[in-house]
Protein backbone atom coordinates (compact mmCIF):
# COMPACT_ATOMS: atom_id res chain seq x y z
CA UNK A 1 0.00 0.00 0.00
CA UNK A 2 2.89 2.33 0.75
CA UNK A 3 4.20 2.08 -2.79
CA UNK A 4 0.82 3.01 -4.23
CA UNK A 5 0.47 5.93 -1.85
CA UNK A 6 3.96 7.11 -2.66
CA UNK A 7 3.32 6.94 -6.40
CA UNK A 8 -0.14 8.51 -6.25
CA UNK A 9 0.42 11.23 -3.67
CA UNK A 10 4.16 11.66 -3.68
CA UNK A 11 4.36 10.73 0.00
CA UNK A 12 7.76 9.52 1.13
CA UNK A 13 8.04 5.76 1.30
CA UNK A 14 7.94 5.04 5.05
CA UNK A 15 7.70 1.51 6.46
CA UNK A 16 4.29 0.79 7.98
CA UNK A 17 5.72 0.00 11.42
CA UNK A 18 7.37 3.43 11.51
CA UNK A 19 4.10 5.08 10.50
CA UNK A 20 2.32 3.29 13.34
CA UNK A 21 4.99 4.28 15.89
CA UNK A 22 4.85 7.89 14.73
CA UNK A 23 1.05 7.84 15.00
CA UNK A 24 1.29 6.39 18.51
CA UNK A 25 3.70 9.12 19.61
CA UNK A 26 1.38 11.83 18.24
CA UNK A 27 -1.64 10.32 20.00
CA UNK A 28 0.27 9.95 23.27
CA UNK A 29 1.43 13.58 23.05
CA UNK A 30 -2.07 14.86 22.28
CA UNK A 31 -3.22 14.83 25.93
CA UNK A 32 -2.57 13.45 29.39
CA UNK A 33 -3.38 9.72 29.45
CA UNK A 34 -3.65 7.48 32.48
CA UNK A 35 -1.13 4.66 32.77
CA UNK A 36 -3.69 1.98 31.77
CA UNK A 37 -4.76 4.10 28.77
CA UNK A 38 -1.14 4.49 27.66
CA UNK A 39 -0.62 0.74 27.97
CA UNK A 40 -3.71 -0.03 25.88
CA UNK A 41 -2.70 2.54 23.27
CA UNK A 42 0.64 0.73 22.99
CA UNK A 43 -1.20 -2.59 22.59
CA UNK A 44 -3.43 -1.07 19.93
CA UNK A 45 -0.32 0.13 18.08
CA UNK A 46 1.33 -3.30 18.34
CA UNK A 47 -1.79 -5.02 17.03
CA UNK A 48 -2.14 -2.43 14.26
CA UNK A 49 1.34 -3.40 13.08
CA UNK A 50 0.25 -7.05 12.98
CA UNK A 51 -3.23 -6.81 11.43
CA UNK A 52 -3.23 -3.29 9.91
CA UNK A 53 -6.60 -2.14 11.28
CA UNK A 54 -7.84 -2.29 14.84
CA UNK A 55 -11.55 -1.57 15.00
CA UNK A 56 -14.57 -2.57 17.08
CA UNK A 57 -14.59 -6.04 15.52
CA UNK A 58 -10.93 -6.60 16.41
CA UNK A 59 -11.51 -5.41 19.97
CA UNK A 60 -14.25 -8.03 20.39
CA UNK A 61 -12.33 -10.85 18.69
CA UNK A 62 -11.79 -13.68 21.19
CA UNK A 63 -8.49 -14.57 19.53
CA UNK A 64 -6.93 -11.14 20.19
CA UNK A 65 -5.57 -9.64 23.39
CA UNK A 66 -8.25 -6.95 23.59
CA UNK A 67 -11.06 -9.35 24.39
CA UNK A 68 -8.99 -11.71 26.54
CA UNK A 69 -7.21 -9.11 28.67
CA UNK A 70 -9.16 -5.93 28.16
CA UNK A 71 -12.73 -7.16 28.22
CA UNK A 72 -13.47 -6.17 24.64
CA UNK A 73 -14.98 -3.06 23.12
CA UNK A 74 -17.41 -2.19 25.90
CA UNK A 75 -14.90 -2.25 28.74
CA UNK A 76 -12.13 -0.54 26.77
CA UNK A 77 -14.53 2.15 25.57
CA UNK A 78 -15.39 2.90 29.21
CA UNK A 79 -11.67 3.11 30.01
CA UNK A 80 -11.38 5.80 27.32
CA UNK A 81 -14.48 7.67 28.59
CA UNK A 82 -16.64 6.65 25.62
CA UNK A 83 -14.16 8.08 23.10
CA UNK A 84 -12.63 4.86 21.79
CA UNK A 85 -14.34 4.99 18.40
CA UNK A 86 -13.02 8.49 17.69
CA UNK A 87 -9.63 7.59 19.11
CA UNK A 88 -9.29 4.62 16.73
CA UNK A 89 -10.27 6.85 13.79
CA UNK A 90 -7.72 9.45 14.88
CA UNK A 91 -5.08 6.76 15.19
CA UNK A 92 -5.67 5.51 11.64
CA UNK A 93 -5.65 9.07 10.31
CA UNK A 94 -2.33 9.70 12.07
CA UNK A 95 -0.85 6.53 10.58
CA UNK A 96 -1.32 7.95 7.09
CA UNK A 97 -0.66 11.63 7.89
CA UNK A 98 2.10 13.13 5.78
N, C-alpha and C positions, 0 to 999 in steps of 0.2 A: 504494500500500500504506500509505503514511503517513496518508492521510486515514481509511482504515478503522481503522487502529490508534488514531488519535486519537479517533475516534468510539466505538470499542468499549471502549478502556481508559482514555480520558481523558488519554493521553500528549500532551505538547505537540507541535505540528506542527513538526518539525525536518527541514530538507532532508536527503536521503539522504547527500549528500557530506559534510555536517557530521557526521552520525552516524558515518560511516566514519572521518573524521579524528579524532573524539573517541575512537573505539575504538582507533585506531592509537596515540594518545598514551597511553591506559591500558595497552595491551599493552607499549609501549616502556618505560613507567615501572615495570612489574611486576617487572623483574629486569635484571641487567646483560647486555646483548647484545653480541656481537662486531660489528665494523663490517660484515662481509658479511651477518650476520643482520639488522642494522638496515636495510641496503639492500634485502634481499629482503622484509622486512616492509613497507617503503614501496612496493615494487612490487606486493605482494599487495594493499595498500590501494588503489593506483591502479587495478589491474585489477578490484577489487571495485566500485569506482565505475562502471566501464564495463560489467561483465557481471553485477553483483549478487552472485553467489556464486562463490567460488574454492574448489574442492574437488580431490580427487585427479584427477578427469577433466580439469579445467582445467589442472592442472599437467603433465599428459601430452599436452595438445593441441599438435600441431605448429605450429598457427597462432599460438599465444600465446608470449610472451616466456619463460615458465617452462621450456618444453621446449628452445627455441632457445638461450637463454643460461644457463639454470640446470641443464640436464641432466634436467629432469623430476622426477617425484615421488621416485624412489629417491635421486637425488643430493641434492636439497633436504632430504629427510627426514634423511639423514646429517648435513647441515650443522646441522640443528636437533636433533641427538642422538636421533633416533628419536621426537621429540615433535611432529612436524608435524601429524599428524591432530588431536591434542588442541589444538594451537595454533590451527588453523583453526576448530575448534568454539568455542574461547574467543573468537576474533575475531568470529565471527558473533553470539555471545551479547552481546558488548560493543556491537556495532552497535545492537542493539535494547534495550540496558539503559536504564532510565528515568533 
